[in-house]
């Protein structure tokens, strides 16, 4: 026999297994309701038969509501479970507090708070470099008289995968051994006085901090960027700028312009005559549309005479280079060429003469090339769409334009990669480094060092998603250049390495990156300040050994420390 009953306005079909007269059912309900306000009365002797009849019903209710336990036992079990959850939450909160108070995380979070206060509606993430370490920190990375905190749960080390619960003061995702190694490398240096280093992509992030470390180690640094004025301004904002600015030379170079790369190396040869260190840092992973760079153009379009006084000397060589690009078939005339010492910058009078002769020099070609429309993102946006995706005067932790696109190069599959982007990636990541390397080898003095920046994307034996195949291909090509050339070059005392910089950026679109950061308390694992030593780890070891006449041991550094040099 089937019947229906209403439940929240929905008819539910039930199976009627017992036939009860409606009048009897009504009497039963009235009897039970009579005890609702006086349960003690139910315990009286006359109602024993009723209590006995109710036992199976009570057992069924207990099974369904309290998992077969009496109410007291159920409540006790539930309380213990809640206590365990509360203690776990407290432990997790304490661990999060310890983790977020490591120096790497805490300074990023402070910077994020400042950015969020200025633009509360934007999706921003904790990112960027942190300032160098306080003097009360020893080389092993621990602050004086402060034992390292112990976590309530174990973490997996980013480098060696070992489980650990003792937290380093600076790194939160490295075990004590790996954290100590990384911290020592962060502080390590060598005397590079007299060395000439070329660093590409030296305006922001890894390239910027690589150039800074080299300058502070005494080297003369040739720094390239598509936006030389902005790069020079960033260096000029450093507190110790006056101590090394005469050894810094900033050039505007777009590595998509392969002919321009050849002219650039002609310029370097005529100006500096030799080269000791080449860091091929500039790469393209995420392609940014033309609108992303428009806020940089006013400074880049300044005439040389309008350049701020404190960066004129740094950019003087670039003005000559831009003239050479504009008239590539004319003899290259460089202000620096008159100097008998290629490492010494020209005098102020020489600078003034050069600037007065180049007041008609056009904008850096590299800056103008950033506005060349090549892909749909460059062309198909209205003014309102551009304003929404690239809000005016809104910058991230690296003081770069905020990009609010919902997708980017990192998420593209092969059928969505446009041909111009494919060509750009290979030009920047593989072809231009090839040109710079071959020209640098001709300028090499004894014991010359070449570092090709690579990444996990270029490894064949790592798991691959179907995304960004073009960047994977270009990185693999750069690795093959190193693999093919390094052994032979070593016989000429030219040491070429490919270096995986590690994970320093979440390349996901900004909304996705912010969602991951908020949900998992996530930050990228390592700091780009230490990446300079991944670039220069081999070089500085060899330099130190040359200074102590111990080259035989150090030559094996082509194979050292898989955590530092993976290719």
KOLKOLDREN-615738 format. One line per field, with one value per residue (C-alpha): residue in one letter; x, z, y. Coordinates in steps of 0.2 Angstrom, whole numbers, plus 5000, padded with zeros to 4 digits. Layout:
<pts>
resn = A/...
X = X/...
Z = Z/...
Y = Y/...
</pts>
This chain:
<pts>
resn = X/X/X/X/X/X/X/X/X/X/X/X/X/X/X/X/X/X/X/X/X/X/X/X/X/X/X/X/X/X/X/X/X/X/X/X/X/X/X/X/X/X/X/X/X/X/X/X/X/X/X/X/X/X/X/X/X/X/X/X/X/X/X/X/X/X/X/X/X/X/X/X/X/X/X/X/X/X/X/X/X/X/X/X/X/X/X/X/X/X/X/X/X/X/X/X/X/X/X/X/X/X/X/X/X/X/X/X/X/X/X/X/X/X/X/X/X/X/X/X/X/X/X/X/X/X/X/X/X/X/X/X/X/X/X/X/X/X/X/X/X/X/X/X/X/X/X/X/X/X/X/X/X/X/X/X/X/X/X/X/X/X/X/X/X/X/X/X/X/X/X/X/X/X/X/X/X/X/X/X/X/X/X/X/X/X/X/X/X/X/X/X/X/X/X/X/X/X/X/X/X/X/X/X/X/X/X/X/X/X/X/X/X/X/X/X/X/X/X/X/X/X/X/X/X/X/X/X/X/X/X/X/X/X/X/X/X/X/X/X/X/X/X/X/X/X/X/X/X/X/X/X/X/X/X/X/X/X/X/X/X/X/X/X/X/X/X/X/X/X/X/X/X/X/X/X/X/X/X/X/X/X/X/X/X/X/X/X/X/X/X/X/X/X/X/X/X/X/X/X/X/X/X/X/X/X/X/X/X/X/X/X/X/X/X/X/X/X/X/X/X/X/X/X/X/X/X/X/X/X/X/X/X/X/X/X/X/X/X/X/X/X/X/X/X/X/X/X/X/X/X/X/X/X/X/X/X/X/X/X/X/X/X/X/X/X/X/X/X/X/X/X/X/X/X/X/X/X/X/X/X/X/X/X/X/X/X/X/X/X/X/X/X/X/X/X/X/X/X/X/X/X/X/X/X/X/X/X/X/X/X/X/X/X/X/X/X/X/X/X/X/X/X/X/X/X/X/X/X/X/X/X/X/X/X/X/X/X/X/X/X/X/X/X/X/X/X/X/X/X/X/X/X/X/X/X/X/X/X/X/X/X/X/X/X/X/X/X/X/X/X/X/X/X/X/X/X/X/X/X/X/X/X/X/X/X/X/X/X/X/X/X/X/X/X/X/X/X/X/X/X/X/X/X/X/X/X/X/X/X/X/X/X/X/X/X/X/X/X/X/X/X/X/X/X/X/X/X/X/X/X/X/X/X/X/X/X/X/X/X/X/X/X/X/X/X/X/X/X/X/X/X/X/X/X/X/X/X/X/X/X/X/X/X/X/X/X
X = 5000/5007/5004/5010/5015/5019/5037/5041/5029/5036/5026/5036/5031/5032/5029/5015/5020/5008/4989/4983/4966/4966/4957/4969/4983/4975/4973/4991/4997/4987/4994/5012/5009/5001/5019/5028/5027/5029/5042/5043/5025/5030/5041/5026/5021/5005/5015/5028/5019/5020/5038/5042/5032/5042/5060/5062/5056/5069/5083/5079/5080/5096/5104/5099/5103/5117/5126/5120/5126/5117/5116/5129/5142/5138/5140/5157/5163/5157/5166/5182/5181/5178/5193/5204/5199/5201/5219/5223/5216/5226/5242/5239/5236/5253/5262/5255/5260/5278/5278/5272/5285/5300/5308/5305/5286/5284/5292/5282/5266/5270/5272/5256/5247/5253/5248/5231/5228/5232/5221/5209/5199/5213/5218/5236/5248/5263/5278/5294/5312/5315/5329/5346/5348/5350/5367/5361/5359/5374/5380/5369/5354/5349/5346/5356/5349/5333/5331/5322/5303/5297/5281/5267/5266/5280/5283/5292/5308/5306/5324/5328/5310/5315/5302/5306/5298/5312/5309/5323/5322/5322/5315/5299/5299/5317/5324/5337/5351/5345/5340/5358/5365/5354/5357/5376/5374/5363/5377/5392/5402/5419/5431/5426/5436/5442/5429/5416/5399/5385/5367/5352/5335/5342/5328/5318/5317/5332/5342/5341/5347/5360/5367/5366/5376/5389/5391/5393/5406/5416/5412/5409/5391/5383/5364/5352/5333/5320/5317/5334/5328/5317/5331/5343/5330/5328/5347/5348/5336/5347/5355/5373/5371/5385/5398/5396/5387/5403/5404/5386/5381/5363/5358/5341/5340/5325/5331/5318/5328/5342/5351/5351/5359/5373/5375/5375/5389/5399/5396/5402/5417/5422/5418/5424/5436/5433/5420/5422/5404/5389/5372/5358/5344/5331/5318/5299/5287/5272/5269/5262/5252/5258/5246/5255/5271/5263/5266/5285/5285/5285/5302/5309/5305/5315/5328/5346/5347/5332/5338/5340/5358/5361/5358/5366/5382/5374/5365/5379/5384/5366/5364/5379/5371/5354/5363/5371/5355/5347/5362/5369/5380/5389/5405/5401/5407/5407/5410/5419/5431/5442/5445/5461/5453/5437/5431/5432/5417/5421/5422/5408/5415/5415/5397/5392/5400/5392/5375/5375/5379/5365/5350/5341/5344/5327/5319/5327/5322/5318/5305/5296/5296/5286/5272/5272/5255/5258/5244/5226/5229/5238/5224/5207/5204/5193/5199/5187/5194/5212/5208/5199/5214/5228/5222/5231/5245/5242/5258/5262/5276/5289/5283/5276/5259/5246/5239/5221/5218/5209/5221/5239/5253/5255/5238/5239/5238/5247/5231/5230/5248/5249/5263/5271/5272/5280/5293/5296/5299/5312/5320/5322/5325/5336/5341/5347/5357/5365/5371/5377/5386/5395/5400/5405/5417/5426/5428/5433/5448/5455/5443/5426/5409/5393/5376/5361/5345/5334/5319/5311/5300/5316/5318/5312/5310/5299/5280/5272/5255/5248/5251/5264/5272/5282/5291/5295/5302/5313/5320/5324/5333/5344/5348/5354/5365/5373/5374/5382/5395/5400/5412/5422/5422/5429/5445/5447/5443/5426/5413/5395/5381/5362/5355/5337/5333/5319/5301/5300/5284/5266/5264/5245/5233/5232/5214/5220/5236/5227/5214/5228/5237/5222/5216/5233/5243/5254/5269/5282/5295/5312/5318/5325/5338/5347/5345/5360/5370/5362/5368/5385/5388/5400/5408/5412/5419/5430/5435/5439/5450/5459/5463/5471/5478/5467/5458/5460/5447/5435/5434/5423/5409/5401/5393/5392/5376/5361/5351/5359/5364/5352/5357
Z = 5000/4995/5001/5000/5013/5011/5016/5013/4999/4990/4990/4996/4992/5007/5009/5022/5030/5045/5044/5058/5060/5059/5075/5085/5078/5084/5101/5101/5097/5110/5123/5119/5118/5136/5142/5133/5147/5161/5157/5175/5174/5161/5173/5184/5186/5176/5161/5161/5146/5136/5140/5135/5118/5115/5117/5099/5093/5104/5099/5081/5084/5094/5080/5067/5078/5089/5079/5091/5107/5121/5122/5135/5126/5109/5117/5125/5108/5099/5112/5110/5091/5093/5105/5093/5079/5090/5094/5076/5071/5085/5079/5061/5066/5076/5062/5050/5062/5063/5044/5040/5051/5042/5034/5016/5019/5032/5021/5006/5016/5022/5004/4999/5013/5007/4989/4995/5005/4989/4978/4988/4973/4964/4965/4971/4978/4990/4978/4975/4983/5001/5008/5013/5030/5046/5054/5069/5058/5057/5042/5047/5045/5064/5074/5090/5105/5097/5094/5078/5080/5079/5069/5075/5058/5046/5029/5013/5008/4991/4987/4994/4998/5016/5029/5042/5057/5062/5054/5047/5051/5032/5022/5027/5013/5015/5028/5039/5029/5012/5021/5028/5011/5002/5015/5014/4995/4998/5007/4998/4986/4978/4972/4954/4952/4934/4928/4914/4915/4903/4910/4899/4905/4920/4923/4936/4945/4943/4931/4941/4957/4948/4941/4958/4966/4952/4955/4973/4971/4961/4943/4928/4922/4905/4909/4895/4895/4882/4893/4898/4906/4918/4922/4925/4937/4947/4949/4954/4968/4977/4993/4987/4969/4970/4975/4959/4946/4936/4933/4927/4909/4903/4885/4877/4868/4861/4859/4846/4835/4830/4819/4833/4844/4832/4831/4850/4851/4839/4851/4866/4857/4852/4869/4881/4870/4880/4891/4906/4911/4901/4909/4897/4909/4898/4893/4888/4897/4898/4883/4888/4876/4870/4882/4897/4893/4888/4905/4902/4886/4892/4901/4886/4874/4883/4873/4880/4886/4896/4905/4924/4928/4940/4926/4911/4913/4915/4899/4889/4880/4875/4866/4854/4852/4847/4834/4827/4826/4817/4804/4805/4789/4797/4807/4825/4835/4854/4868/4878/4864/4868/4885/4887/4901/4894/4912/4917/4912/4902/4911/4914/4900/4888/4893/4890/4873/4868/4874/4865/4849/4851/4856/4840/4845/4843/4857/4861/4847/4860/4869/4852/4847/4863/4854/4838/4837/4833/4842/4845/4862/4855/4843/4848/4864/4866/4877/4891/4890/4891/4906/4915/4911/4914/4927/4926/4939/4948/4950/4958/4971/4957/4953/4936/4928/4935/4922/4926/4910/4914/4904/4898/4889/4904/4900/4881/4872/4855/4845/4854/4853/4839/4827/4831/4850/4845/4835/4849/4862/4851/4847/4865/4873/4861/4845/4853/4867/4853/4845/4861/4866/4849/4850/4868/4865/4853/4866/4880/4891/4899/4911/4904/4911/4902/4911/4901/4911/4910/4919/4923/4907/4896/4904/4894/4909/4919/4919/4906/4905/4888/4892/4885/4873/4864/4880/4884/4867/4868/4885/4878/4864/4876/4886/4870/4866/4883/4881/4864/4867/4886/4885/4871/4877/4894/4885/4881/4899/4894/4906/4900/4911/4910/4927/4933/4943/4954/4956/4959/4950/4950/4931/4933/4928/4943/4949/4949/4958/4971/4974/4976/4988/4999/4999/5003/5011/4996/4991/4978/4986/4985/4983/4968/4978/4979/4961/4956/4965/4956/4940/4947/4958/4946/4941/4959/4964/4949/4952/4970/4965/4952/4965/4976/4961/4963/4947/4945/4959/4954/4935/4941/4945/4929/4938/4956/4967/4958/4969/4961/4943/4936/4918
Y = 5000/5017/5034/5052/5065/5083/5088/5107/5108/5092/5076/5061/5043/5031/5013/5009/4993/4993/4996/5008/5014/5033/5035/5023/5034/5050/5042/5037/5054/5062/5050/5054/5072/5072/5068/5082/5094/5081/5067/5062/5056/5043/5034/5030/5011/5012/5017/5003/4994/5010/5013/4995/4998/5014/5005/4999/5017/5025/5014/5018/5036/5035/5025/5038/5054/5048/5034/5021/5030/5037/5056/5058/5047/5056/5073/5068/5061/5076/5087/5078/5080/5098/5100/5091/5103/5118/5112/5109/5126/5134/5125/5129/5148/5147/5139/5152/5166/5159/5156/5174/5181/5174/5189/5184/5183/5197/5211/5205/5205/5223/5229/5220/5230/5246/5242/5236/5252/5262/5251/5240/5234/5226/5208/5209/5196/5196/5196/5205/5206/5211/5222/5214/5207/5215/5215/5205/5190/5177/5168/5153/5163/5164/5180/5181/5174/5168/5150/5145/5142/5124/5121/5110/5101/5096/5104/5098/5107/5115/5110/5093/5087/5082/5085/5098/5107/5119/5136/5147/5165/5170/5156/5147/5133/5127/5114/5120/5113/5120/5137/5139/5135/5148/5161/5159/5161/5176/5185/5178/5189/5191/5205/5208/5224/5225/5213/5218/5210/5211/5208/5208/5212/5222/5234/5224/5207/5195/5205/5221/5212/5203/5219/5227/5213/5213/5232/5231/5217/5230/5225/5236/5232/5234/5233/5232/5235/5240/5255/5262/5278/5269/5257/5271/5279/5263/5261/5280/5277/5265/5272/5268/5273/5287/5273/5263/5274/5277/5258/5256/5258/5256/5253/5252/5235/5225/5207/5204/5215/5203/5215/5227/5214/5213/5232/5232/5220/5231/5245/5234/5229/5247/5254/5241/5230/5214/5206/5194/5189/5188/5184/5181/5185/5193/5181/5182/5170/5181/5192/5209/5220/5237/5246/5238/5249/5265/5274/5272/5281/5299/5297/5286/5300/5313/5322/5318/5336/5334/5318/5321/5325/5310/5297/5306/5298/5281/5283/5292/5276/5272/5289/5284/5266/5274/5284/5269/5260/5274/5275/5257/5259/5274/5272/5270/5285/5283/5295/5281/5277/5291/5285/5275/5265/5256/5253/5272/5282/5298/5315/5327/5338/5324/5319/5337/5338/5321/5327/5343/5333/5321/5332/5326/5308/5299/5289/5273/5261/5247/5258/5262/5244/5240/5249/5239/5230/5212/5201/5203/5209/5224/5229/5223/5233/5248/5263/5257/5239/5245/5256/5241/5229/5241/5254/5270/5273/5256/5246/5229/5225/5226/5244/5238/5241/5230/5217/5211/5200/5184/5174/5176/5167/5155/5147/5146/5129/5127/5132/5148/5154/5167/5166/5183/5178/5162/5171/5183/5170/5161/5177/5183/5166/5157/5167/5183/5174/5164/5180/5188/5172/5170/5188/5188/5173/5184/5197/5185/5187/5172/5164/5171/5166/5164/5161/5156/5158/5143/5135/5119/5122/5117/5100/5085/5073/5084/5083/5094/5102/5106/5125/5137/5125/5139/5145/5127/5124/5140/5136/5118/5126/5137/5122/5113/5127/5125/5106/5107/5121/5120/5106/5113/5130/5124/5119/5138/5143/5149/5143/5142/5136/5135/5140/5137/5152/5144/5148/5167/5172/5165/5167/5164/5178/5190/5185/5166/5170/5181/5167/5154/5165/5169/5151/5143/5157/5155/5165/5160/5150/5160/5177/5185/5194/5177/5173/5183/5170/5156/5165/5169/5154/5145/5162/5168/5151/5151/5170/5166/5151/5161/5173/5159/5149/5134/5132/5113/5110/5124/5119/5104/5117/5113/5098/5105/5107/5101/5112/5127/5122/5110/5109
</pts>
